[in-house]
Amino acid sequence: MLNPGQDASKQQRGFAIVEFLIILPLLLLLLLGTAEFGRTLYQYNALTKAVRDGARYLSIHAPLGSTNTIVIDSTDQAETENLVVYGNALGTGAPLLPGLTTADVTLGCLGGGMSCTGVKHIVVTARYAYQPMIGIALPAFGLGSDISLNYTLSSTVTMRVM
């Protein structure tokens, strides 16, 4: 019903504002969720590319002698870890991902260890503790413990030694 002296368009405008305010939190949640998902994919892709580059570097530099033994020495290990974390073998500059360190990178042979006989493949793995931009936990509002948003991105590449 219209109030005396009020036309229908003003009353409809008021309903549109109320409807917008009801739907606004859902739209913001959808927008933030999409942005967070895109950021996660971007960081996972960067991690996978860095691990692939490190595996390619190590597959060329890890010697496979006439005894079919792969030996990963400390120099090759340090240079590969630096390549994965910093994007260069010298380890200069900022990490490719915030918080990524050389301690997050593991190297080895397909059979395990830093020296393998009879195995012709190396394995490079990096684990990255992903930090969401919207916070570390979602509140449970008294219905239990908070929901943690932290998780680990992991990428592993196996490559044949050249």
N, C-alpha and C positions, 0 to 999 in steps of 0.2 A: 504494500500500500504506500502511496505517496503521501508525504507530509504536505500540508497546505503550503503553498508558496515554493515548493521544491519540484524541479522537473526531473524526468526519468534519467537523463544522461548523467546528472550529478550522483544520483543514487547508484547507478551502474558503475561509475568510476570508483566509488567506495568499495564495492564488491570486488572489483579487479585488483585493488591494492591489497585487500585481505587475502585473496587467493594467491597473489604473488608472494606475500609474506609466509604463507603456509608452505609453498613449494620451494622457497629459496634455500632452506637448509639442505634439502635433497639435491638440488642443483649444485650447490657448493660441494657437497660430499662427492657427487659424481665427477665434478671437475677436478678436485684434489686427488681422487682415486685414479683417474685417467693420467694425470700428471705423474703421480708416484709410480704407476705401472710403466709408463714410458721411461722414466728415470732408471728404474730397475733394469729394463731391457737394454738401455744404453750402457749402463755399467757392466752388465753381464757380457755384452758384446765386446766392450773394451778389454775386459779380463780375458775372454777367450782369444781375442786377437793377440794380446800380449803373450799368452801361454803358447800359442801356435808359433809366434816368432821366436820365443825362447827354445822351443823344441827343435825348430828348424836350425837355429844356430848351434845347439848342442849336437844335433845329428851330424853336422858337418865337422865339428871340432873334437868330438869324442873319438879317439882312435879305435879302429877295429883292426887289430893286427892279424898276422898270419895264423895266430893261435885262436882266432875268433873270440877274443876277449875284449869287452868294452871296459875301458877304464876312464872314469870321470875324475880328473884331478881337481884340486882346490881352485886353481885358476879358472878352469872351464866352469866349475860350479858357481863361483862368484860372478863371473861375467854373464852367465845365463840368468842368474837371479836378478842381477842389475838390469838386464835387458827386459825381463818380465815386469819389474817394478817401475823402472825409470824410462824405458824405451831406448836405452843405450847401454852398451857394455861397460862404460866407465862408471855408471851410477851417479851421473851428475843431473842436476835439475830437480824438479818436483816430481813426486810419484804420479803415475798415470791416473790412479784412483786415490782419493783422499783416505789416508790411514793404511794403505797397502805398504807392507814392508817385505824385506827379503826373507824374514822368518816365516812368511806366509807361503813361500815357494818351496816345493820339494822336488828333487830330481832323483832319478834312479834308472835301473834297467827294468825291462818288462818282468823279469823274474824276481826283482827286488835287489836292493843294495846298490853300491856305487861301482862295483866291479862284477861283471857277469861273464861267464864262459858259455859259449854255444847259443847265446841270445843275441839277436841283431837289432833289437828295438830299445829305444830309450823312452822314458815316461816323464813328463813334466806336469806337475799339478800345482795349482794356486788356489788358496781358500781366502775369501775376502769377506770380512764382517760388514754386511750392508747396514748402513744407518739411514733410516727413512727421514725425509725432510719434515714430516708432520709430527714427529715425536717418537719416543721409544716404546710407548704402550698406549693402548686404548683403555679408558676407564671402564670398569664393569658395573659401576653405579651400585655397589653393595651386593651384587649378585654373585660374587666370587672374586677370585684374584684378577688383576688387570691382565689384558691380553697383550703379550709382548709382540712388537713389530720387528724386532731385530732377527735377522736370519743370516745364514752364511751362503754366499754364492761360491760355487766350486766349479773349476774347469780343469779337465785333464786331457792331455794330448799325448798320443803314442805315435812315435815316428821311427822309421827304419834308419839305422846309421849308414851313412854313405861310405 
